[in-house]
Amino acid sequence: RIAGFRNIIFGISIRKKIKRTNGHRTLYLIGFKGGKMITLDVSRHEVRVSHKRVYLRPKEFLMLKAFSDSDGVILTRKDLSDKINCTQDEGSRMVDQHISRLRKKIGNRAILTVTKFGYRLNESIDNIG
């Protein structure tokens, strides 16, 4: 349990993102309809999905942080490539691979593909698994 976050209301109909900075610790809480929650602790490089710790590779972590910072805005492959410091040689295929791994770890439906545009966090899901 994270101090100061006990009063989050679950069962919300849309995604809620809360960013708290407590000294040097920055936390993102992303709540989904149905009570599922992703906690992203930037300073500890730690991610929890419904209170279970999930290990993310550094680029996957940066990608999830980019989605948290985007406030539901669509991120193109180029945007994500820039955020996770992919080289031009790695290209968009590397971004697709990281998205695939990230979906497996935090839930298949947590990241939505927007055809011909890019990706964004899915705001209207009941279950992220």
Secondary structure, DSSP 8 states (H G I E B T S, - for coil): --TT-TT---S-SS-EEEEEEETTEEEEEEE-TTS-EEEEETTTTEEEETTEEE---HHHHHHHHHHHHTTT--B-HHHHHHHTT--TTTHHHHHHHHHHHHHHHH-TTSEEEETTTEEEE-SS-S---
